[in-house]
């Protein structure tokens, strides 16, 4: 997005911003298809494990739901996070944005209007030439209080120790010292980060491996599919490869062939697809 386009967007009046909030509130509420309990259970699995389950039930191209570029998880000890996307765009290199004094409050009103749990997806218009960040200790604390469990940004973050103590997970391109002229520019719109386009309200699962979007039509079935495929692996190919069974290498190879057959058969019976093996 060009700087002039961003400035044009900023010139929208408060009535237009309020209308956008109302539209997004309706759209996002319609997309909340999983219970809080299901989301908690989904969070117990790694993102690769959720991906393995998801691909069994989806007709969506499996290449189009994951990040394409390298991203760093600064809190891998937290495990996975899952939530509905809320989006923000910043341009820390541009001091002109600071003249729009009402932008932070309007952005926070947008956050408040969206049911949680939420993951804030921040597009840095300067990336990869990162000069400042909008998210450090203060904004992490505020976002946490407004129902956000973490952030994914193609920009930087700072105050990582303080963010960790808050329990606010962050996936970012790198750490950053200052904030420069970081300010809310646009929010509640489609953004692209790390090669993946994310729309407000989409369900996102993320951990140290990266992140994925779970398409709306697949959300109701993804938990059961994940649970099934995880158990299927544990009772077939993972079990066969364990060195504690006292098998020779030749016996292990033969056991793996049989385990792959059982794994594929179980997946086909359940989903009509053979799965990874």
N, C-alpha and C positions, 0 to 999 in steps of 0.2 A: 504494500500500500504506500502511495506517495504521501509526502508531507502535506501537500495541498489538499489531498483527499481527506486526510485526517482532520485538517483544520476545518474543512467544509462540514464534516460530521459534527465537529464540536460546536458549530454555529446553530445547530438545531435548538429550538426553544424547549423550555421545561415541559410544556404541554405534550409535545411530541415524545419526549423521553417517557413521560408518564403513560402514554398510550402504548409505547413499546413494552413497558413493564407489564401492563395488563395482558397484552398478547402473549408474552412469554410465560406468564404465570399459568394461563390456560393450557398452553401447549405442554409445559413441563408437568403439570398435574396429570394430564392425560397419559403421560409416558411412565408413570410410576407403577410398574407392574409387579414388583417384588416386595414382599413384606420385610420388615426390619430383621426378623429372624432369618429369612432366606439370605439377606445381604450379609449378615454376620457369619452364616455358615459358608457363604461363598468366599468371604475374606480369609477363612482358615486355609484355603488352598493357594498355592503359588500361581502366578499368572500363566506360566507354561502349562500347568495342570488344568486350569480353566480353559485354556486354548484347546487342549486335547479333547476335552468334553464338548466344547462349543462346536468344533469342526464336524462332529458326528451328527449334529442336528441341523446344521445350517446349509442353505443353498448359496450363501454369499461367498464370493471368491476369498479364499483363506489368506491371500496376499494383501488384502485391502483393509485389514482391521488392526494392524500393528504398526508401531513406529518403524520407520525406515532408517533413521539416523541414530547414532550413539547417544545415549542419555545416561546420566549418572544419578543413582539413588544415594542420597546423603544420609539416609536413616535405614539401611537394610535390616538393622536389628528389629525394626518395627514389624517386619513381615509385609504382607500385602495390604493395600488399601482399595476400597471399592466405594464408588459414589457416582452421583449424577453431575454431569459437567455444567459448570458455570464459566463463562468466558470473559476475558479482559484483554485489551490491547494497550500497551504502553510504548512510549518512545522517549527514553530517558535523555537522549542527546538533544532534544528540542525544548528550549525554555519557554516557547510560546504557549505551551499547554498550561502553564501555571496561571495564566490570566483567567482561566475558567474555574473560578473559585468554587462553584457549586458541584463540580464533577465528582469529588470524593463522596459527598453525601448522596448524590444520585446513584452512583455505583453501589453504595452500601444498601440503598433502598432496593435495588435490583437483587442483591444477595439475599436480603431479608424476605423477598417475595417468593423465593424458590424453596420448595421442600428439600430436606436433607435425607441422608448424608450427601454432601457436595464435595467435588474436587474442582478447585479453581484452575482453569487452563489459561495460562498467561502467554500471549504472543508478544514478544519483544520486537518491535519494528526495526531495531538496530541490529539484531542478531544476524550474523555471528560477531559483529563488531560491538560487543557489549561494553557499555561505559558506565552503567548504573543499574540499580534494581529497585523495584517497588516493594519487594517482600523481604523484610527482616523481622526482628523480634516483635516490633509494635504491630505491624500488619498481620503477621502470623497469629498473634494473640487475638486481634480483632476478627480475622477470618474464622478462627476456631470458635469464637463466641457466636458467630453468625452461622454456624452449622457446617463449616468446611472441615474436612478431615485432613486435607493436604493440598499440595500444589504440584502442577506439572508446568514447567516453563522452558522455552527455548532460550531464555535469558539467564541471568544469574540470580543467586540468593546470597544473603549475608546473615550474620548472627546465628550461625548454624548450631552452636552449642545451646543458645537460648531457645531456638526453635525446637531442638530435640527435647529440652526439658518441658516444653509445652505439649509435647506429643503431636506435633504438626509435621507430617511427613512431606518431604520435598524431593522431587525429581527435577533436575535442572541441567543446563549445559556446563556451568561452572560456578565457583564462588566469586564474589564481587565485594569490593571494599566500600564503595559509596553508592549513594542513590542518584547522583547527578540531578536531572530534572524529571525524575520518574513521577508520573501522574496518570490517573485514569483518562484514557483517550476515547475508547469505545468499549462497549460491553454488551453481552447478550447476542452476539453474532457468531457466525461460523469462523473458525480460525484454523490455521495449519501450523502444527508444531512437530518438529522432528520427522517431517515427511508424511504425517497423517492428518487428515482433515477431521476436525471434531466440531459437532454442532451442540448448542445448549440442550441439556436434557438427556444426552446420550449417556448410557451406563459405561463407566470406565473402570477397568481393573488394572492395577499397577503394582510392581515390586521391583527388586533389584535387576530383574531381567529386562525391564522395559514396561510397556503398557499396551493395552488393547481396548478397543471399543466393542461392546457386545450389542449387535443390532437389536432394535426394538422387538422384532418379530421372534427373536431367539431367546429373549430374556426369561420367559416363564419355564423353559425347558433346560436352561443351561446348568442349574444346580444339580438336578438329577443326573444329567449326562456326565457332569464332572465327577460326581460321586461314583457312578458306574465305571467310568474309564479308569479312575484311580484304583478302584478295587480290582478291576480286570488286570491291570498291570501287576499289582502286588501278588496276585495268585497265578501269574503265568510267567511273563518274560523277566520280571525283577527277581522272582523266586528262583527261576532256573539259572540265573547268572550269579547267584550268591556262592561265594567260595567256601562257605561253612558246611556244605553238605557232604564233604569228603569224596567228591567225584574226581575222576581223572579229567584231564583236559578234553579228551575225546568224548567222555560221557557228558561233560558240560555242553559241548557243541551239539551233541545229539539231543540233550534235554532242551536246549534253546530252540532247536527246530520244532520240537513237539510243542513247546510253550508258545511259539509264534503262531502255530496252527490253532491252538486253543484260544489264544488272544483274538485272532481274526474271526474265528467262529462265533465267539461270544459277542463281539462287536456287531457282526452281521445279523445275528439273531435279534439284537436289541435295536439297532439303528438302520440295518440294511447297508452298512458300510463296513469295510474291514478294519479301518483305523490305520495307525502308524505302522503296524507290523503285519 
